[in-house]
């Protein structure tokens, strides 16, 4: 990895951070994007290229059920949208 690539990644994710929380959030995005976002975009492109409509979303609503369990800076975790899409019976303890 060249220093130019490192500089670009740093500037994209952390360069404008004004405090430690913004540095943390930028680092989490820098780690998450290659693992989750890029893979999702690749799959979406395959579906698009096959002629199918593609809808891409990012769920960010923090469920009240995570209060006191998940750190406050976490907006929504993986699969948090399931309770909102399919209903409350899918929440732990309600089944």
N, C-alpha and C positions, 0 to 999 in steps of 0.2 A: 504494500500500500504506500503510495507516494504521499509526501507531506502536503501536496495540493489537495488530494482527496480527503485527508484528515482535516485540513483547514476548512474545506467546504462542508463536511459533515458537522464539524464543531460550530461553524457559523450558522448553519441551518437550524440546529437543535438547541444550542446552548449560547451562542454568540450574543444574543440580546437579553440574556437573563439578568434581572436586576436584584435577585435575592436567591438564597439557597433553595427555596421551594421551587422556583422557576428552573434552576439548574437540575433539580431532581426530576421535575416533569419533563424537561427536555431530554434527559438521559433515558427515562422510561420510554419516551417516544422513539428515540434513536434505537433502542433495543427492540421495541415492539414492531416498528414498521417493517423491518426485513422479515420477521417471523410471521406476522399476521397480515399486514396490509398488502405487501407486495404479492404474497401468495393469493390473497383474495382477488386482487386486481388481475392476476394472471388467469385465474379460473373464470372470472367475469368476461375477460376478452375471448376465451375459448367459446363460451356460450354466445357472446355477441357475434363472433365470426361464424357460428353455426346458424345464424339468423334468428336467434331468440332474443326477446327483450330482456334487458338486465337492469336491475335496480340495486343500487349500492347505498348502504346507510351506515351510520355510526351511532349506536345507542349510547347516550350519555346521562340518562336520568338515573339518579342515585336512589335505589329502592329504600324505603324507610325501614325495611326488615334488616338492613345491614348496619344500622346505627349501633355503635358501640362494638361492632364485630370487625368491621373493615375500616382502615385508616380514612380520615376525613378527606384526604386529597384524592381518593379513588372515586371517580365519577360512577362508573358502572363496570362490573367485572364480566368476564366471558360467561355467557348464558343468562345474565340477569334479565334480559328482555323476555325470556320464556314465560315468566309469570304474567307479564303485561300482554303478551300475545295470546296465550292459551288460558290464562286465569290462575287464580290463587291456589287451587288444589295442588299445583306443582311446587309450591313452597315447602320447605322442610317442616315436618311436624303437622301439616294440614291434611295428610293423606291417611 
